Amino acid sequence: MSTIETLRRVLHECRTIAVVGLSPQWHRPSHFVGKYLLAHGYRMVPVNPMATEIIGEPCYPDLRTAAAALKTQGITIDMVDCFRKSEDMPPLADDAIAIGAKCLWMQLSVVNEEAAAKARAAGLDVVMDRCVKIEHARLFGGLNWA
């Protein structure tokens, strides 16, 4: 269970966010979240093997490739925000741990206790079944953003 204090801390400290499963289609929730993150001062890193650019940002086929590319620029991924099915989460938890992320965030309706336990054991904060955009807007103001 994520407390308000934990959510506020994570959203304050994690400034570079990889969005795994970000859609290039403007009407998809992940696309809206990506735009919201950019508009609110975050570095948003698209991860989708089917695209090379989304919302004007270079898109990477997987999390480890994204982390390696950013590392050459001195940038580390703080949060891994996942728009994937619950059953897809254990390997993504492994990747989040491997790249040194601080937080594994699973979007609305995404819950995987195995992945969460693995990430927590490695020292990551874990958020499940919550939306980064909704929580940021609720805690920092931005519910009127469209």
PyMOL commands that set and color helices and strands:
alter all, ss='L'
color gray80, all
select helices_A, chain A and resi 4-13+29-39+63-71+86-99+113-121+132-140
alter helices_A, ss='H'
color red, helices_A
select strands_A, chain A and resi 16-20+43-47+53-54+57-58+79-82+103-106+125-127
alter strands_A, ss='S'
color yellow, strands_A
deselect
rebuild
show_as cartoon
